[in-house]
């Protein structure tokens, strides 16, 4: 069986896509008999998880550490979910670990996410690494990643998302996210206004709690920024290569993690500077040169879309903004549309290859009901690639196109590589 065969196999083992609970995953993990020789970090939160993982990875690599990262979902290829030394693993290298999980599950019904998570973590465990970074998929307390007793945990910004699974408000969601914390071990909270449930749980279990604004904080001007922790300080830092004002929160949490783990994972100031300056992550307010300008962002809930709006608003003047938008039906679509409405002049909505996705026709109907939306400038397409092509055809060279709403939306426009736009008008 090749990797695609195993992925098809994983899709058939459990009647549900999501099944909360750790009992089944813990039993299989115990049979796999993992013993982690290197520091392991888990990262949970509503937004900023992937960026935080990438920053930790980049600084560690600049320090000479051999790194392994697990993140989800992927944009184009499943192999993107596991990076070793900054590179996606090869499909054939994953196959033996799918075989090991299959042997260890003894008929246990695992979901696709649970099975694949176990397989990737098994590969990481056997890859002779100096540090492992694990991104939580959904929640934290009951997520498959939480079967690992991490040496430190990071909780990024918390907001409303997956409310049907995690609860109706920030307090209940925070309770689920902070479940990755461990007694006596560092818990970094980079959310500047964390729910009380996060603080209460950290205190109840005796975690080493690091709070933004108390144990670490940052400041900056237009040229550089500064970070101050409990004992260490960094002055005159260049802004992270990942664009957007929200990335300073993620970078600040990453630096607090390094101070908290300084005995086991020491890094130099130069490694911090180089790592933050060189970090890369596709689809996080990624701006591609061309005419028109193209912005890719996996923002897929109201909180992340609000950050996208602020970042777009700060870019400068563009005569028109064309949106390529596709999203999951269970998201707060209206809130996302309303937030972006003041900037977007043309909407190109699209179907996505997922049963959870909202149909383009549904998105069209919702948009046409929004105040301030020109119904004549709302168009439906069968795929993100077709939507991008239509947006490019109608855009002037000085306009911009923003692709957002889901990992699948961004993935759909980069599946053949990063686009390089050249407005048709330039060829006339």
One Martini backbone bead per residue (centre of mass of N, CA, C, O) as a GRO file, in nm:
protein
  428
    1UNK     BB    1   0.095   0.037   0.022
    2UNK     BB    2   0.036   0.355  -0.018
    3UNK     BB    3  -0.049   0.656   0.096
    4UNK     BB    4  -0.328   0.671  -0.044
    5UNK     BB    5  -0.425   0.403   0.064
    6UNK     BB    6  -0.412   0.480   0.366
    7UNK     BB    7  -0.604   0.723   0.353
    8UNK     BB    8  -0.847   0.560   0.258
    9UNK     BB    9  -0.852   0.373   0.502
   10UNK     BB   10  -0.896   0.598   0.723
   11UNK     BB   11  -1.188   0.689   0.613
   12UNK     BB   12  -1.328   0.385   0.703
   13UNK     BB   13  -1.307   0.338   1.034
   14UNK     BB   14  -1.510   0.584   1.090
   15UNK     BB   15  -1.830   0.734   1.096
   16UNK     BB   16  -1.659   0.987   1.187
   17UNK     BB   17  -1.467   1.271   1.162
   18UNK     BB   18  -1.551   1.341   1.465
   19UNK     BB   19  -1.413   1.210   1.790
   20UNK     BB   20  -1.423   1.273   2.098
   21UNK     BB   21  -1.136   1.156   2.258
   22UNK     BB   22  -0.857   0.948   2.412
   23UNK     BB   23  -0.881   0.644   2.459
   24UNK     BB   24  -0.811   0.516   2.181
   25UNK     BB   25  -0.542   0.665   2.136
   26UNK     BB   26  -0.396   0.576   2.396
   27UNK     BB   27  -0.389   0.274   2.342
   28UNK     BB   28  -0.218   0.290   2.084
   29UNK     BB   29   0.021   0.453   2.199
   30UNK     BB   30   0.105   0.241   2.409
   31UNK     BB   31   0.178   0.022   2.193
   32UNK     BB   32   0.405   0.207   2.060
   33UNK     BB   33   0.606   0.301   2.279
   34UNK     BB   34   0.687   0.592   2.365
   35UNK     BB   35   1.016   0.775   2.388
   36UNK     BB   36   1.116   1.091   2.457
   37UNK     BB   37   1.440   1.251   2.410
   38UNK     BB   38   1.305   1.521   2.346
   39UNK     BB   39   1.165   1.808   2.320
   40UNK     BB   40   0.813   1.888   2.363
   41UNK     BB   41   0.571   2.084   2.176
   42UNK     BB   42   0.260   2.240   2.226
   43UNK     BB   43  -0.007   2.388   2.007
   44UNK     BB   44  -0.272   2.610   2.082
   45UNK     BB   45  -0.573   2.744   1.927
   46UNK     BB   46  -0.741   2.939   1.700
   47UNK     BB   47  -0.500   3.143   1.630
   48UNK     BB   48  -0.146   3.104   1.534
   49UNK     BB   49  -0.024   2.817   1.533
   50UNK     BB   50   0.140   2.787   1.270
   51UNK     BB   51   0.320   3.035   1.315
   52UNK     BB   52   0.444   2.949   1.584
   53UNK     BB   53   0.572   2.688   1.483
   54UNK     BB   54   0.751   2.822   1.264
   55UNK     BB   55   0.917   2.999   1.458
   56UNK     BB   56   1.035   2.780   1.633
   57UNK     BB   57   1.167   2.627   1.402
   58UNK     BB   58   1.351   2.855   1.289
   59UNK     BB   59   1.519   2.905   1.544
   60UNK     BB   60   1.620   2.616   1.584
   61UNK     BB   61   1.767   2.592   1.311
   62UNK     BB   62   1.962   2.836   1.369
   63UNK     BB   63   2.077   2.660   1.628
   64UNK     BB   64   2.113   2.348   1.506
   65UNK     BB   65   1.855   2.199   1.518
   66UNK     BB   66   1.663   1.911   1.494
   67UNK     BB   67   1.351   1.918   1.331
   68UNK     BB   68   0.995   1.865   1.422
   69UNK     BB   69   0.669   1.893   1.249
   70UNK     BB   70   0.318   1.923   1.333
   71UNK     BB   71   0.049   1.992   1.098
   72UNK     BB   72  -0.289   2.139   1.053
   73UNK     BB   73  -0.375   2.144   0.766
   74UNK     BB   74  -0.340   2.108   0.440
   75UNK     BB   75  -0.316   2.246   0.117
   76UNK     BB   76  -0.226   1.994  -0.090
   77UNK     BB   77  -0.033   1.795   0.070
   78UNK     BB   78  -0.006   1.571   0.320
   79UNK     BB   79   0.308   1.598   0.375
   80UNK     BB   80   0.291   1.889   0.508
   81UNK     BB   81   0.229   1.787   0.809
   82UNK     BB   82   0.544   1.705   0.785
   83UNK     BB   83   0.848   1.834   0.928
   84UNK     BB   84   1.199   1.804   0.839
   85UNK     BB   85   1.407   2.046   0.831
   86UNK     BB   86   1.165   2.216   0.671
   87UNK     BB   87   1.064   1.948   0.528
   88UNK     BB   88   0.874   1.756   0.365
   89UNK     BB   89   0.784   1.454   0.367
   90UNK     BB   90   0.788   1.150   0.240
   91UNK     BB   91   0.565   0.919   0.155
   92UNK     BB   92   0.746   0.659   0.201
   93UNK     BB   93   0.817   0.742   0.506
   94UNK     BB   94   0.518   0.700   0.620
   95UNK     BB   95   0.420   0.406   0.572
   96UNK     BB   96   0.548   0.241   0.817
   97UNK     BB   97   0.364   0.405   1.030
   98UNK     BB   98   0.093   0.306   0.935
   99UNK     BB   99   0.155   0.011   0.990
  100UNK     BB  100   0.198   0.039   1.298
  101UNK     BB  101  -0.084   0.144   1.366
  102UNK     BB  102  -0.242  -0.095   1.255
  103UNK     BB  103  -0.113  -0.304   1.450
  104UNK     BB  104  -0.191  -0.134   1.724
  105UNK     BB  105  -0.515  -0.108   1.712
  106UNK     BB  106  -0.682  -0.376   1.717
  107UNK     BB  107  -0.961  -0.257   1.576
  108UNK     BB  108  -0.966   0.029   1.633
  109UNK     BB  109  -1.169   0.316   1.593
  110UNK     BB  110  -1.038   0.551   1.385
  111UNK     BB  111  -0.986   0.842   1.276
  112UNK     BB  112  -0.827   1.010   1.044
  113UNK     BB  113  -0.680   1.201   1.240
  114UNK     BB  114  -0.581   0.993   1.445
  115UNK     BB  115  -0.417   0.809   1.261
  116UNK     BB  116  -0.232   1.026   1.128
  117UNK     BB  117  -0.115   1.138   1.387
  118UNK     BB  118   0.020   0.880   1.487
  119UNK     BB  119   0.203   0.837   1.241
  120UNK     BB  120   0.361   1.103   1.260
  121UNK     BB  121   0.459   1.072   1.554
  122UNK     BB  122   0.613   0.811   1.496
  123UNK     BB  123   0.815   0.934   1.304
  124UNK     BB  124   0.930   1.148   1.496
  125UNK     BB  125   1.029   0.950   1.715
  126UNK     BB  126   1.223   0.802   1.468
  127UNK     BB  127   1.421   1.085   1.377
  128UNK     BB  128   1.642   1.213   1.546
  129UNK     BB  129   1.568   1.461   1.742
  130UNK     BB  130   1.578   1.782   1.925
  131UNK     BB  131   1.280   1.879   1.829
  132UNK     BB  132   0.919   1.897   1.894
  133UNK     BB  133   0.627   2.014   1.707
  134UNK     BB  134   0.274   2.034   1.808
  135UNK     BB  135  -0.026   2.071   1.650
  136UNK     BB  136  -0.337   2.133   1.721
  137UNK     BB  137  -0.643   2.071   1.585
  138UNK     BB  138  -0.885   2.033   1.822
  139UNK     BB  139  -0.845   2.216   2.078
  140UNK     BB  140  -0.688   1.975   2.332
  141UNK     BB  141  -0.785   1.781   2.557
  142UNK     BB  142  -0.916   1.575   2.304
  143UNK     BB  143  -0.670   1.563   2.138
  144UNK     BB  144  -0.445   1.353   1.996
  145UNK     BB  145  -0.186   1.514   2.081
  146UNK     BB  146  -0.247   1.482   2.406
  147UNK     BB  147  -0.090   1.204   2.453
  148UNK     BB  148   0.140   1.394   2.492
  149UNK     BB  149   0.390   1.481   2.728
  150UNK     BB  150   0.477   1.782   2.733
  151UNK     BB  151   0.726   2.021   2.817
  152UNK     BB  152   0.546   2.233   2.654
  153UNK     BB  153   0.306   2.510   2.620
  154UNK     BB  154   0.090   2.675   2.373
  155UNK     BB  155  -0.139   2.957   2.378
  156UNK     BB  156  -0.317   3.121   2.174
  157UNK     BB  157  -0.557   3.269   2.035
  158UNK     BB  158  -0.899   3.313   2.149
  159UNK     BB  159  -1.200   3.198   1.986
  160UNK     BB  160  -1.467   3.153   1.783
  161UNK     BB  161  -1.476   2.796   1.724
  162UNK     BB  162  -1.613   2.502   1.715
  163UNK     BB  163  -1.879   2.516   1.906
  164UNK     BB  164  -2.001   2.222   1.877
  165UNK     BB  165  -1.734   2.109   2.045
  166UNK     BB  166  -1.621   2.356   2.260
  167UNK     BB  167  -1.837   2.578   2.274
  168UNK     BB  168  -2.008   2.908   2.302
  169UNK     BB  169  -1.739   3.025   2.441
  170UNK     BB  170  -1.433   3.132   2.560
  171UNK     BB  171  -1.435   2.971   2.820
  172UNK     BB  172  -1.487   2.686   2.704
  173UNK     BB  173  -1.260   2.693   2.495
  174UNK     BB  174  -1.026   2.747   2.692
  175UNK     BB  175  -1.058   2.482   2.849
  176UNK     BB  176  -0.975   2.304   2.607
  177UNK     BB  177  -0.698   2.427   2.530
  178UNK     BB  178  -0.556   2.400   2.828
  179UNK     BB  179  -0.534   2.075   2.826
  180UNK     BB  180  -0.213   2.076   2.745
  181UNK     BB  181  -0.131   2.114   3.016
  182UNK     BB  182   0.124   2.079   3.278
  183UNK     BB  183   0.250   2.000   3.560
  184UNK     BB  184   0.530   2.212   3.613
  185UNK     BB  185   0.497   2.333   3.326
  186UNK     BB  186   0.512   2.524   3.066
  187UNK     BB  187   0.275   2.802   3.000
  188UNK     BB  188   0.199   2.974   2.710
  189UNK     BB  189   0.022   3.295   2.683
  190UNK     BB  190  -0.050   3.506   2.398
  191UNK     BB  191  -0.305   3.604   2.494
  192UNK     BB  192  -0.395   3.922   2.614
  193UNK     BB  193  -0.713   3.794   2.676
  194UNK     BB  194  -0.770   3.554   2.862
  195UNK     BB  195  -0.950   3.331   2.984
  196UNK     BB  196  -1.026   3.235   3.301
  197UNK     BB  197  -1.004   2.926   3.249
  198UNK     BB  198  -0.700   2.922   3.195
  199UNK     BB  199  -0.598   3.026   3.469
  200UNK     BB  200  -0.744   2.821   3.652
  201UNK     BB  201  -0.613   2.562   3.542
  202UNK     BB  202  -0.318   2.635   3.584
  203UNK     BB  203  -0.347   2.662   3.892
  204UNK     BB  204  -0.470   2.381   3.962
  205UNK     BB  205  -0.205   2.216   3.833
  206UNK     BB  206   0.073   2.385   3.843
  207UNK     BB  207   0.164   2.566   3.628
  208UNK     BB  208   0.398   2.748   3.432
  209UNK     BB  209   0.292   3.066   3.399
  210UNK     BB  210   0.280   3.262   3.091
  211UNK     BB  211   0.208   3.608   3.053
  212UNK     BB  212   0.087   3.846   2.878
  213UNK     BB  213   0.199   4.145   3.051
  214UNK     BB  214   0.375   3.991   3.286
  215UNK     BB  215   0.619   3.792   3.167
  216UNK     BB  216   0.560   3.929   2.881
  217UNK     BB  217   0.663   4.175   2.626
  218UNK     BB  218   0.593   4.430   2.372
  219UNK     BB  219   0.750   4.661   2.138
  220UNK     BB  220   0.717   4.937   1.884
  221UNK     BB  221   0.792   5.045   1.562
  222UNK     BB  222   0.845   5.088   1.223
  223UNK     BB  223   1.141   4.933   1.243
  224UNK     BB  224   1.107   4.795   1.539
  225UNK     BB  225   1.142   4.551   1.811
  226UNK     BB  226   1.057   4.449   2.154
  227UNK     BB  227   1.163   4.211   2.417
  228UNK     BB  228   1.027   4.103   2.743
  229UNK     BB  229   1.106   3.907   3.011
  230UNK     BB  230   1.200   3.784   3.304
  231UNK     BB  231   1.532   3.793   3.202
  232UNK     BB  232   1.499   3.851   2.899
  233UNK     BB  233   1.627   4.048   2.612
  234UNK     BB  234   1.511   4.213   2.303
  235UNK     BB  235   1.664   4.435   2.075
  236UNK     BB  236   1.617   4.537   1.757
  237UNK     BB  237   1.402   4.386   1.597
  238UNK     BB  238   1.292   4.243   1.334
  239UNK     BB  239   1.038   4.180   1.160
  240UNK     BB  240   0.863   3.936   1.075
  241UNK     BB  241   0.820   3.766   0.779
  242UNK     BB  242   0.550   3.746   0.884
  243UNK     BB  243   0.275   3.909   0.816
  244UNK     BB  244   0.141   4.116   1.050
  245UNK     BB  245   0.047   4.226   1.358
  246UNK     BB  246  -0.022   3.938   1.488
  247UNK     BB  247   0.279   3.819   1.480
  248UNK     BB  248   0.383   3.936   1.751
  249UNK     BB  249   0.232   3.745   1.935
  250UNK     BB  250   0.364   3.487   1.830
  251UNK     BB  251   0.660   3.569   1.875
  252UNK     BB  252   0.637   3.624   2.179
  253UNK     BB  253   0.560   3.333   2.258
  254UNK     BB  254   0.816   3.199   2.144
  255UNK     BB  255   1.019   3.349   2.330
  256UNK     BB  256   0.900   3.244   2.595
  257UNK     BB  257   0.963   2.950   2.543
  258UNK     BB  258   1.272   2.976   2.532
  259UNK     BB  259   1.302   3.076   2.820
  260UNK     BB  260   1.159   2.832   2.960
  261UNK     BB  261   1.378   2.626   2.786
  262UNK     BB  262   1.686   2.712   2.832
  263UNK     BB  263   1.812   2.444   2.951
  264UNK     BB  264   1.721   2.250   2.691
  265UNK     BB  265   1.684   2.517   2.464
  266UNK     BB  266   1.918   2.692   2.363
  267UNK     BB  267   1.944   3.035   2.243
  268UNK     BB  268   2.037   3.283   2.041
  269UNK     BB  269   2.004   3.601   1.934
  270UNK     BB  270   2.080   3.539   1.638
  271UNK     BB  271   1.873   3.311   1.597
  272UNK     BB  272   1.628   3.485   1.642
  273UNK     BB  273   1.674   3.688   1.417
  274UNK     BB  274   1.695   3.486   1.182
  275UNK     BB  275   1.435   3.324   1.218
  276UNK     BB  276   1.229   3.563   1.193
  277UNK     BB  277   1.346   3.661   0.908
  278UNK     BB  278   1.304   3.348   0.761
  279UNK     BB  279   1.028   3.276   0.796
  280UNK     BB  280   0.789   3.031   0.663
  281UNK     BB  281   0.431   3.051   0.542
  282UNK     BB  282   0.179   2.950   0.377
  283UNK     BB  283  -0.107   3.164   0.389
  284UNK     BB  284   0.010   3.419   0.573
  285UNK     BB  285  -0.020   3.694   0.455
  286UNK     BB  286   0.056   3.644   0.144
  287UNK     BB  287   0.255   3.836  -0.079
  288UNK     BB  288   0.237   3.868  -0.432
  289UNK     BB  289   0.394   3.948  -0.695
  290UNK     BB  290   0.220   4.167  -0.923
  291UNK     BB  291  -0.047   4.201  -1.182
  292UNK     BB  292  -0.200   4.190  -0.953
  293UNK     BB  293  -0.212   4.174  -0.635
  294UNK     BB  294  -0.148   3.890  -0.411
  295UNK     BB  295  -0.347   3.741  -0.144
  296UNK     BB  296  -0.280   3.495   0.110
  297UNK     BB  297  -0.540   3.350   0.335
  298UNK     BB  298  -0.660   3.117   0.595
  299UNK     BB  299  -0.891   3.264   0.685
  300UNK     BB  300  -1.188   3.097   0.881
  301UNK     BB  301  -1.277   3.329   1.085
  302UNK     BB  302  -1.365   3.615   1.234
  303UNK     BB  303  -1.092   3.670   1.375
  304UNK     BB  304  -0.901   3.627   1.126
  305UNK     BB  305  -1.053   3.825   0.939
  306UNK     BB  306  -0.999   4.077   1.107
  307UNK     BB  307  -0.692   4.065   1.067
  308UNK     BB  308  -0.698   4.080   0.762
  309UNK     BB  309  -0.834   4.352   0.738
  310UNK     BB  310  -0.612   4.517   0.881
  311UNK     BB  311  -0.382   4.438   0.686
  312UNK     BB  312  -0.514   4.546   0.428
  313UNK     BB  313  -0.563   4.843   0.529
  314UNK     BB  314  -0.232   4.882   0.561
  315UNK     BB  315  -0.117   4.862   0.254
  316UNK     BB  316  -0.291   5.067   0.095
  317UNK     BB  317  -0.370   5.168  -0.223
  318UNK     BB  318  -0.665   5.032  -0.393
  319UNK     BB  319  -0.910   5.056  -0.610
  320UNK     BB  320  -0.948   4.730  -0.598
  321UNK     BB  321  -1.112   4.438  -0.441
  322UNK     BB  322  -1.068   4.091  -0.496
  323UNK     BB  323  -1.255   3.809  -0.398
  324UNK     BB  324  -1.162   3.480  -0.291
  325UNK     BB  325  -1.435   3.263  -0.176
  326UNK     BB  326  -1.422   2.991   0.065
  327UNK     BB  327  -1.627   2.775   0.285
  328UNK     BB  328  -1.752   2.654   0.562
  329UNK     BB  329  -2.080   2.602   0.672
  330UNK     BB  330  -2.002   2.615   1.001
  331UNK     BB  331  -1.951   2.901   0.972
  332UNK     BB  332  -1.948   3.254   1.016
  333UNK     BB  333  -2.026   3.399   0.732
  334UNK     BB  334  -2.147   3.674   0.791
  335UNK     BB  335  -1.914   3.790   0.961
  336UNK     BB  336  -1.702   3.770   0.735
  337UNK     BB  337  -1.848   3.948   0.524
  338UNK     BB  338  -1.888   4.204   0.691
  339UNK     BB  339  -1.587   4.260   0.751
  340UNK     BB  340  -1.500   4.273   0.432
  341UNK     BB  341  -1.696   4.464   0.280
  342UNK     BB  342  -1.544   4.754   0.281
  343UNK     BB  343  -1.312   4.634   0.072
  344UNK     BB  344  -1.494   4.480  -0.123
  345UNK     BB  345  -1.593   4.488  -0.477
  346UNK     BB  346  -1.537   4.175  -0.551
  347UNK     BB  347  -1.702   3.854  -0.575
  348UNK     BB  348  -1.545   3.520  -0.573
  349UNK     BB  349  -1.710   3.234  -0.545
  350UNK     BB  350  -1.673   2.886  -0.416
  351UNK     BB  351  -1.622   2.573  -0.443
  352UNK     BB  352  -1.544   2.279  -0.244
  353UNK     BB  353  -1.368   1.966  -0.165
  354UNK     BB  354  -1.631   1.938   0.054
  355UNK     BB  355  -1.900   1.845   0.252
  356UNK     BB  356  -1.866   2.110   0.448
  357UNK     BB  357  -1.910   2.302   0.227
  358UNK     BB  358  -2.010   2.576   0.087
  359UNK     BB  359  -2.193   2.680  -0.156
  360UNK     BB  360  -2.180   2.916  -0.392
  361UNK     BB  361  -2.481   2.983  -0.394
  362UNK     BB  362  -2.501   3.047  -0.093
  363UNK     BB  363  -2.296   3.280  -0.092
  364UNK     BB  364  -2.444   3.460  -0.288
  365UNK     BB  365  -2.706   3.497  -0.123
  366UNK     BB  366  -2.568   3.623   0.127
  367UNK     BB  367  -2.432   3.863  -0.011
  368UNK     BB  368  -2.691   3.994  -0.142
  369UNK     BB  369  -2.799   4.053   0.169
  370UNK     BB  370  -2.582   4.266   0.199
  371UNK     BB  371  -2.484   4.556   0.296
  372UNK     BB  372  -2.302   4.710   0.024
  373UNK     BB  373  -2.354   4.491  -0.187
  374UNK     BB  374  -2.293   4.427  -0.520
  375UNK     BB  375  -2.474   4.205  -0.700
  376UNK     BB  376  -2.307   4.246  -0.977
  377UNK     BB  377  -2.025   4.155  -0.794
  378UNK     BB  378  -2.131   3.846  -0.787
  379UNK     BB  379  -1.960   3.525  -0.817
  380UNK     BB  380  -1.970   3.193  -0.945
  381UNK     BB  381  -1.770   2.892  -0.878
  382UNK     BB  382  -1.622   2.564  -0.898
  383UNK     BB  383  -1.338   2.699  -0.812
  384UNK     BB  384  -1.062   2.864  -0.710
  385UNK     BB  385  -0.919   2.878  -0.985
  386UNK     BB  386  -1.159   3.003  -1.138
  387UNK     BB  387  -1.189   3.251  -0.958
  388UNK     BB  388  -0.906   3.367  -1.010
  389UNK     BB  389  -0.928   3.395  -1.316
  390UNK     BB  390  -1.168   3.595  -1.308
  391UNK     BB  391  -1.033   3.813  -1.137
  392UNK     BB  392  -0.794   3.864  -1.326
  393UNK     BB  393  -0.965   3.946  -1.582
  394UNK     BB  394  -1.106   4.206  -1.417
  395UNK     BB  395  -0.845   4.326  -1.332
  396UNK     BB  396  -0.633   4.563  -1.256
  397UNK     BB  397  -0.302   4.619  -1.203
  398UNK     BB  398  -0.374   4.803  -0.928
  399UNK     BB  399  -0.498   4.584  -0.797
  400UNK     BB  400  -0.648   4.332  -0.578
  401UNK     BB  401  -0.614   3.992  -0.452
  402UNK     BB  402  -0.809   3.788  -0.223
  403UNK     BB  403  -0.746   3.479  -0.054
  404UNK     BB  404  -1.013   3.315   0.135
  405UNK     BB  405  -1.176   3.092   0.414
  406UNK     BB  406  -0.960   2.848   0.350
  407UNK     BB  407  -0.740   2.604   0.292
  408UNK     BB  408  -0.883   2.515   0.024
  409UNK     BB  409  -0.869   2.785  -0.120
  410UNK     BB  410  -0.564   2.820  -0.125
  411UNK     BB  411  -0.494   2.537  -0.235
  412UNK     BB  412  -0.653   2.577  -0.512
  413UNK     BB  413  -0.433   2.812  -0.617
  414UNK     BB  414  -0.147   2.623  -0.547
  415UNK     BB  415  -0.134   2.330  -0.677
  416UNK     BB  416   0.073   2.454  -0.924
  417UNK     BB  417   0.164   2.685  -0.760
  418UNK     BB  418   0.258   2.996  -0.741
  419UNK     BB  419   0.121   3.265  -0.849
  420UNK     BB  420   0.168   3.480  -1.149
  421UNK     BB  421   0.054   3.783  -1.215
  422UNK     BB  422  -0.101   3.908  -1.538
  423UNK     BB  423  -0.269   4.133  -1.660
  424UNK     BB  424  -0.432   4.153  -1.957
  425UNK     BB  425  -0.385   4.462  -2.007
  426UNK     BB  426  -0.065   4.432  -2.052
  427UNK     BB  427  -0.110   4.282  -2.352
  428UNK     BB  428  -0.243   4.533  -2.528
   0.00000   0.00000   0.00000
